[in-house]
Amino acid sequence: MALQPYTLFPMNKFPKFHTLWLAVVIILTASCSRGIEVDPYDPDILYMGRILRSDSMPPTFCYPGTTAMLNFEGSSIAMAASPGSGYFMVELDSLPPFKINFTTSDSLIILADSLAAGPHSLRVTYAIEGYDKHPQFRGFHIGGADAQLLPAPERPELKIEFIGNSITCGYGTEAENGDIRFSYDNQNHTLSYAYLTARALDADFNIVARSGIGMYRSYNGPREGTPDERMPGEYDRTIIYNPSHYWNHRSFNPDIICINLGTNDTSLGNYDIALFEEAYKKFLAHLRLLHPDAKIVLLTGPMLHGKALDDVRKTLDRLAEADQNFYRFDMSEQTGELGYGADHHPSRAQAAKNAGELTAYLRLMTD
């Protein structure tokens, strides 16, 4: 079995989705004696995450953790995506996960070939924040005389939504130390506390997170807040910073909502805790209208320390008293003992520790 992914051909010169997909089909038909094309909207693909679905374009998304899952038979499988989509993590059967990168020259990447006969399972997860990359799933090619798409994996019953900032995104989790600067090369959402928690609980999950964002004030913003760039203003959108497409909240009704915000609100000590509390209270009221039965967990994250941590904790404690289905949980602070990710964000070890803590807490809520 060959598992090293490689680019089959560049397709960035084709401007439209349908033209691009037709070209993919033609080239693969010429190069592969047998196989099938899987349309990105095939009902036997199980998607997780906020995805914009449209007759005029393939499934489009931006948040890390957006996932496509399918079962198939065949000797090879390739994935199509929009050029420049960036990094995905691939899980095939029980093999170790590996990372692929759709550069601006890539539209199709072979994920595996020389596969053994019989059924296989594939899970592809977006590893980075794609708000400036506009990633799209554009389907799959299954090769071989026995190629066929099998029924979709069963969707997990438990549904969790994670609302957060860079910590939730998995910012810099692949960096070896805190002096390394952030880049998409060292971001990997599948090493984040949110992803690890969702997988441990076998949950269907949505990520609504952006590095630097806050509840009332994003990183290094003015003390009075950043009204044009904060989570309450973006939460109802399918694609962050794009007001053209609002998210249909009825399409994903979470059992649990985890909110990890406050780190950027209190960044550099230039904050007004009363404004933070006011914004958080209004956001909770909005969530409760949208999801009246959800259990909402108010979190503090590992990058909060000292006075900021104390202020945020006290605020969240007060807010949690307003609803019997509001919960409070504090993740362990990072001390450096487990290392650091890029720009002194949580390391993969710190994220794993926090995931273990949160998983145990949420399991008590769901048992």
Phi and psi in degrees as a GROMACS rama.xvg file:
@    title "Ramachandran Plot"
@    xaxis  label "Phi"
@    yaxis  label "Psi"
@TYPE xy
-93.4911  124.351  ALA-2
-116.531  1.53677  LEU-3
-79.9378  116.242  GLN-4
-72.044  147.4  PRO-5
-149.181  157.925  TYR-6
-78.9882  133.122  THR-7
-84.3763  -43.3215  LEU-8
-167.016  155.641  PHE-9
-83.5697  142.641  PRO-10
-135.4  18.5494  MET-11
-71.7216  -6.29039  ASN-12
-85.1573  -7.46798  LYS-13
-91.2767  120.212  PHE-14
-79.7357  -24.2706  PRO-15
-120.254  152.515  LYS-16
-59.9038  -49.2041  PHE-17
-65.2776  -39.0862  HIS-18
-62.7988  -43.074  THR-19
-62.2736  -46.6288  LEU-20
-66.5226  -36.6762  TRP-21
-61.5578  -40.8486  LEU-22
-64.5274  -39.6177  ALA-23
-58.9842  -46.0743  VAL-24
-62.6041  -45.3847  VAL-25
-61.4182  -46.9464  ILE-26
-68.1499  -41.7088  ILE-27
-68.8036  -34.7932  LEU-28
-63.117  -37.2635  THR-29
-73.0162  -32.9186  ALA-30
-95.0419  -18.8915  SER-31
-120.592  126.146  CYS-32
-63.997  -34.5577  SER-33
-146.198  153.232  ARG-34
158.984  177.457  GLY-35
-134.758  151.113  ILE-36
-98.1624  135.771  GLU-37
-109.886  112.838  VAL-38
-62.6415  142.496  ASP-39
-62.8802  -19.2885  PRO-40
-98.0046  12.6718  TYR-41
-59.9835  131.777  ASP-42
-65.0305  -12.831  PRO-43
-89.7221  9.3376  ASP-44
-98.4134  125.045  ILE-45
-95.1272  118.951  LEU-46
-104.828  146.23  TYR-47
-127.678  140.896  MET-48
112.457  171.821  GLY-49
-78.3862  115.663  ARG-50
-129.947  133.305  ILE-51
-85.2849  118.494  LEU-52
-108.45  132.352  ARG-53
-153.164  147.461  SER-54
-67.8477  -22.2051  ASP-55
-96.495  -4.67652  SER-56
-151.901  158.388  MET-57
-72.5109  170.718  PRO-58
-54.7265  121.973  PRO-59
-118.715  142.979  THR-60
-155.696  177.325  PHE-61
-146.323  -22.2533  CYS-62
-82.0044  144.435  TYR-63
-63.3712  153.241  PRO-64
89.5484  -9.69316  GLY-65
-61.2868  131.708  THR-66
-132.136  142.435  THR-67
-120.43  133.7  ALA-68
-131.173  140.357  MET-69
-154.439  158.851  LEU-70
-114.697  143.925  ASN-71
-157.423  166.919  PHE-72
-122.509  142.491  GLU-73
158.066  168.545  GLY-74
-91.301  -13.2662  SER-75
-155.069  162.332  SER-76
-147.276  138.294  ILE-77
-128.406  151.972  ALA-78
-118.107  136.868  MET-79
-107.688  139.608  ALA-80
-149.929  166.278  ALA-81
-66.9341  142.308  SER-82
-57.0314  137.42  PRO-83
80.4488  11.4323  GLY-84
-62.4853  -29.5509  SER-85
97.6907  -150.465  GLY-86
-91.0158  138.673  TYR-87
-129.079  149.762  PHE-88
-101.396  135.356  MET-89
-115.555  131.46  VAL-90
-121.997  120.12  GLU-91
-121.364  119.066  LEU-92
52.3184  -131.867  ASP-93
-104.076  16.58  SER-94
-77.0378  158.198  LEU-95
-60.5956  141.938  PRO-96
-62.032  150.173  PRO-97
-139.081  160.996  PHE-98
-106.189  139.202  LYS-99
-125.204  159.621  ILE-100
-136.661  115.594  ASN-101
-84.8414  100.121  PHE-102
-78.3944  -179.373  THR-103
-67.2139  -11.2253  THR-104
-99.9085  -3.12873  SER-105
-109.588  133.148  ASP-106
-127.542  -14.6866  SER-107
-144.098  131.52  LEU-108
-128.778  127.687  ILE-109
-75.5064  123.336  ILE-110
-87.7708  -33.9307  LEU-111
-163.78  148.552  ALA-112
-138.392  176.973  ASP-113
55.4915  37.5726  SER-114
-74.1587  148.457  LEU-115
-68.954  156.178  ALA-116
-64.2832  150.11  ALA-117
114.327  179.442  GLY-118
-74.8387  147.291  PRO-119
-133.627  155.824  HIS-120
-123.078  141.206  SER-121
-130.674  136.36  LEU-122
-133.236  123.304  ARG-123
-121.325  124.549  VAL-124
-124.86  132.313  THR-125
-70.5544  126.429  TYR-126
-96.5234  -10.2574  ALA-127
-130.675  -179.877  ILE-128
-91.5366  122.176  GLU-129
-109.784  26.9829  GLY-130
-62.6464  -25.1684  TYR-131
-107.096  5.44177  ASP-132
-111.136  -19.6449  LYS-133
53.8365  53.895  HIS-134
-67.772  151.587  PRO-135
-140.64  138.756  GLN-136
-81.0301  128.793  PHE-137
-121.066  17.8237  ARG-138
104.835  -173.791  GLY-139
-138.122  155.104  PHE-140
-119.112  124.37  HIS-141
-105.888  123.566  ILE-142
-100.538  160.681  GLY-143
112.249  157.355  GLY-144
-64.1645  -26.9687  ALA-145
-99.3182  16.2703  ASP-146
-62.0095  129.592  ALA-147
-161.77  147.372  GLN-148
-88.8276  128.13  LEU-149
-93.6078  168.17  LEU-150
-54.3435  145.958  PRO-151
-60.1895  150.315  ALA-152
-58.2481  154.316  PRO-153
-74.7299  133.168  GLU-154
-72.8814  131.164  ARG-155
-60.2973  148.369  PRO-156
-74.4404  -43.7248  GLU-157
-71.7243  131.951  LEU-158
-121.289  126.616  LYS-159
-127.455  137.679  ILE-160
-114.628  132.105  GLU-161
-111.46  121.955  PHE-162
-112.753  124.008  ILE-163
-170.137  -159.882  GLY-164
-121.787  -148.44  ASN-165
-59.5473  -33.1142  SER-166
-63.929  -41.0597  ILE-167
-70.2073  -32.3863  THR-168
-71.0987  -25.8649  CYS-169
89.5703  33.4652  GLY-170
-57.6684  120.287  TYR-171
64.4433  20.6755  GLY-172
-69.1326  -17.1563  THR-173
-94.2203  -4.08471  GLU-174
-70.5794  148.931  ALA-175
-86.5283  -16.8125  GLU-176
-159.72  168.499  ASN-177
-73.8106  -13.0554  GLY-178
-81.5594  -11.7974  ASP-179
-77.1082  134.64  ILE-180
-79.6242  151.717  ARG-181
-65.5505  142.739  PHE-182
-152.86  164.615  SER-183
-61.4315  -24.1852  TYR-184
-62.8344  -30.2853  ASP-185
-110.154  10.1205  ASN-186
-91.2756  135.581  GLN-187
-151.161  100.955  ASN-188
-60.69  -28.6574  HIS-189
-69.8755  -7.00001  THR-190
-100.449  3.79785  LEU-191
-80.4119  159.579  SER-192
-60.594  -35.6516  TYR-193
-67.2582  -49.5445  ALA-194
-63.842  -44.9711  TYR-195
-63.1599  -37.7812  LEU-196
-65.2425  -46.2843  THR-197
-61.0598  -42.1412  ALA-198
-67.9237  -39.7846  ARG-199
-62.9484  -32.1077  ALA-200
-94.6395  4.42975  LEU-201
50.546  55.1645  ASP-202
-106.528  148.485  ALA-203
-80.3834  126.442  ASP-204
-137.571  151.668  PHE-205
-119.869  139.339  ASN-206
-110.515  126.811  ILE-207
-125.34  91.0805  VAL-208
-151.769  152.04  ALA-209
-151.512  131.804  ARG-210
-59.4098  135.836  SER-211
86.6131  -7.6015  GLY-212
-84.5216  154.581  ILE-213
-134.979  -177.577  GLY-214
-80.7087  -41.8202  MET-215
-125.795  -19.3076  TYR-216
-145.29  121.531  ARG-217
-82.564  171.804  SER-218
-52.501  129.34  TYR-219
61.1395  22.8727  ASN-220
-80.8942  172.594  GLY-221
-65.2142  155.08  PRO-222
-56.3394  -33.2723  ARG-223
-78.425  -5.51744  GLU-224
110.742  174.059  GLY-225
-125.649  79.887  THR-226
-60.597  -24.8156  PRO-227
-90.566  -3.24919  ASP-228
-147.83  84.3333  GLU-229
-157.679  160.758  ARG-230
-60.3643  -44.3019  MET-231
-57.9794  -28.4482  PRO-232
-79.7916  -16.6364  GLY-233
-107.701  -16.1111  GLU-234
-60.4343  -34.0587  TYR-235
-85.9803  4.49537  ASP-236
-100.66  141.83  ARG-237
-68.2493  -42.227  THR-238
-115.7  125.639  ILE-239
-61.2459  141.552  ILE-240
66.9344  14.3995  TYR-241
-124.498  100.867  ASN-242
-78.2103  1.48058  PRO-243
-74.6927  -24.2337  SER-244
-131.522  109.829  HIS-245
-89.826  143.627  TYR-246
-73.7699  134.809  TRP-247
-83.764  98.5077  ASN-248
-64.7164  -21.094  HIS-249
-70.8589  -17.3687  ARG-250
-77.1351  -16.1506  SER-251
-146.044  106.217  PHE-252
-108.787  93.1244  ASN-253
-69.3024  144.151  PRO-254
-76.7609  -34.0863  ASP-255
-133.55  136.453  ILE-256
-120.126  123.249  ILE-257
-108.018  123.448  CYS-258
-112.415  120.594  ILE-259
-122.089  80.9199  ASN-260
-132.276  153.346  LEU-261
134.68  -25.5734  GLY-262
-64.3955  -45.7345  THR-263
-77.623  -30.7618  ASN-264
-58.4362  -36.1106  ASP-265
-101.301  10.6485  THR-266
-60.2944  139.911  SER-267
60.2148  16.2906  LEU-268
72.8866  4.92752  GLY-269
-99.8264  72.0276  ASN-270
-141.797  160.454  TYR-271
-117.608  105.434  ASP-272
-64.8771  -26.3044  ILE-273
-67.9935  -39.0213  ALA-274
-68.4376  -37.0044  LEU-275
-60.5077  -46.9918  PHE-276
-63.9306  -41.8405  GLU-277
-62.1193  -45.3718  GLU-278
-65.541  -40.5284  ALA-279
-64.1419  -42.7121  TYR-280
-61.1965  -43.9802  LYS-281
-65.6074  -38.297  LYS-282
-66.8531  -40.403  PHE-283
-62.4275  -39.0559  LEU-284
-63.2862  -39.2242  ALA-285
-64.9781  -44.6905  HIS-286
-61.6246  -39.4655  LEU-287
-66.7984  -34.7587  ARG-288
-66.5558  -40.2401  LEU-289
-72.9657  -39.3735  LEU-290
-133.002  77.2228  HIS-291
-62.7677  -22.5947  PRO-292
-104.376  -1.07411  ASP-293
-71.0627  144.93  ALA-294
-87.455  123.027  LYS-295
-110.687  120.783  ILE-296
-105.244  121.507  VAL-297
-94.8794  114.687  LEU-298
-107.572  150.212  LEU-299
-107.734  144.008  THR-300
-100.401  173.324  GLY-301
-74.2368  -11.3257  PRO-302
-93.9813  -1.12512  MET-303
-85.0672  135.922  LEU-304
-144.062  160.956  HIS-305
58.1569  -136.927  GLY-306
-61.7681  -40.2582  LYS-307
-61.0924  -44.1949  ALA-308
-62.075  -43.8507  LEU-309
-62.6678  -43.3948  ASP-310
-64.4331  -44.243  ASP-311
-67.4  -42.8261  VAL-312
-57.286  -48.2882  ARG-313
-63.5081  -37.8767  LYS-314
-64.5783  -47.3082  THR-315
-67.2203  -34.3275  LEU-316
-61.0053  -42.4142  ASP-317
-66.4787  -44.2803  ARG-318
-63.8064  -36.1068  LEU-319
-67.3106  -19.7347  ALA-320
-73.3304  -11.739  GLU-321
-81.3137  -13.8311  ALA-322
-149.3  133.187  ASP-323
-67.6331  -16.0086  GLN-324
-103.88  19.3345  ASN-325
-96.4931  137.007  PHE-326
-129.102  158.057  TYR-327
-124.934  136.355  ARG-328
-149.809  134.909  PHE-329
-109.696  120.312  ASP-330
-77.9351  152.016  MET-331
-61.9884  139.035  SER-332
-67.3679  147.343  GLU-333
-82.4454  134.516  GLN-334
-114.334  -8.4105  THR-335
97.4892  -14.7385  GLY-336
-60.52  -32.0081  GLU-337
-100.1  15.1204  LEU-338
80.5379  -176.561  GLY-339
-135.124  152.519  TYR-340
-87.9304  -167.337  GLY-341
-57.1678  140.95  ALA-342
54.1955  33.2046  ASP-343
62.1839  30.5251  HIS-344
-82.4975  172.789  HIS-345
-58.3875  135.35  PRO-346
-73.7487  170.42  SER-347
-62.4128  -32.7948  ARG-348
-69.8674  -41.1374  ALA-349
-64.0758  -42.8208  GLN-350
-62.3109  -39.66  ALA-351
-65.6709  -39.519  ALA-352
-62.1421  -47.6274  LYS-353
-64.0783  -35.5608  ASN-354
-63.4546  -41.6  ALA-355
-61.8689  -40.9896  GLY-356
-64.0027  -48.4606  GLU-357
-69.5127  -37.4159  LEU-358
-58.4152  -46.0694  THR-359
-62.5787  -39.5131  ALA-360
-67.4801  -46.2099  TYR-361
-68.4529  -31.4836  LEU-362
-63.603  -36.0994  ARG-363
-63.1235  -33.5716  LEU-364
-74.6837  -26.0094  MET-365
-100.809  -16.2677  THR-366
